[in-house]
Amino acid sequence: MTAIYLLVLVNCLCTFQVYAMVVFDNLEVRYTSMKNQPCPRWVRTCLRIFYGGLAFFLSVTFPFLGSLAPLVGGATLPLTFAYPCFMWIAMRKPRPNGFVWITNMGLGCLGIVLTILIVIAAAWTLTDKGLKANFYKP
């Protein structure tokens, strides 16, 4: 059981670095554009520590975000399931009412319908179970 917990901990620490890389790069670009010089290592380290501390502070301050995750996930679901199909149609411009056009349009509409259903289910679950907002009591 200890090995499982250690693997989960290592996974969380590694994925935080991967997903936060966009924020790190953005902060470094802003620093570089303001100072017109490369970002020194100590500034890069301070920015990363600041962002990690801010993320930790927000997770302790708002511990109920986990119960809002299905609602947020359902609201952002079209980014994965629907929009790519519609963007492909807009970029490639296949023959209307052709097999590829119908397939992409059908998959895009299915993604929108699934999004609506998941948002309704998440809102229903949230109203049924309620939101327990306990600030600074994790």
N, C-alpha and C positions, 0 to 999 in steps of 0.2 A: 504494500500500500504506500509506503514511503517513496518507493521508486516512481509510482504514478504521480504523486504530488510533486516530486522533483521535476519530472518530465513536463508537467503542466506549468510549473513555475518557469522553467527554461523556455518553453514555448511562448508564454506570455511576454517574457522579457525580450525575446528575439523578434516577435511580431510587432511589438511596440516600436522597436527601432526601424523596422521596415516601413510600417504605415506612417510613422512620424517623419520619415525622410523628406517628404514633400514640404512639411512645415519647416524643417531644418534648412532646406535649400532656400526656401522663401525668405527666412530670416537672414541668411547669409547674403543673399542677393540684395536685400534692402540695406544691409550694413555696407556692402561693397559700393552700392550706388550712392549712398549718403557720404561716405568717406573718400570715395575714388581711390581706394587702395585695397589690396587683397585682405581677406579676413584672417587675422592671426589665430593661431591654435588656441590661445587662452580665451579669446572672445568666442570662438566656436564652441569651446567647452562650456563657457558660462551661459551661452544661449541654449544649449542642450539641457543643462541642469535647470535653467529657468523654466523651459517648456515642460520638462518632466515633473518639476515641482508644481507647476500650474495644473497639469493634468491630474496629479495626485490630489491637490487641493479641491479641484472640481469634483472628483470622484467621491471624496469624503463629504463635501458640502451637499451634493445632490445624489444620495444613494438610491433614490427612487428612479433613476434613469433606466435601470434594468427593467422595470415594469413598463416603461414607455417604449422599450426597444421594439416590440412587435408593431406598434403604431408607426414609429419612425421607419422601420424596415419596410412596412407595407406602403408607406407614402413614397419611398425612394425605389420601390421595386420596378417601376417602368424604366429606370435607367439601365437595368439589366435585361429585362424581358421584352419591352415594347419598343423603346426608342431605336435600338440598333436595326430592327426590321424596317421601320419607317425611314430611317436614315439611308439604309441600303437602297430602298426604292427611290428615294430622292436623288441619290448620287449616281446610281447605275441606270436609272430610267428604263426598266425593262418594259416589254410590250404590255400595255394594259390588258387585263383579263387573261394574261398568259399564265402558265403553270407556276413559274417563279414568282410573278407578281401576286397571284392568289395565295400562294404558300406564305410569302412574307406578310401580306396584309392579314391573313388569318392568324398567323403567329403573333403579330403585333396586337391585333384585337383581343386575342386570347390573353396576352399579357396584361392588357388594360382591364379586362374582366376579372382576372385573378387579383390584380391590384385592388380593385373595388371590393371584392369579396374579403380579402385579407384585412383591409382597413376597417371594414364593417365588423369582422370578427374580433379584431384587436380592440376596437372601441367598445364592443359588447363585453368582452372580457374585462376591460378596464373599468367599465361602469358596474359590472357584476361583482368583481372582487374589490374594487376601490383602489385608491392610491394612498399608500401609507408613506407620508412624507415625514421622515424622522431625521432632521438635520443634526449633524455631528453626533449621531448615535448609530454607527454602522452595525 
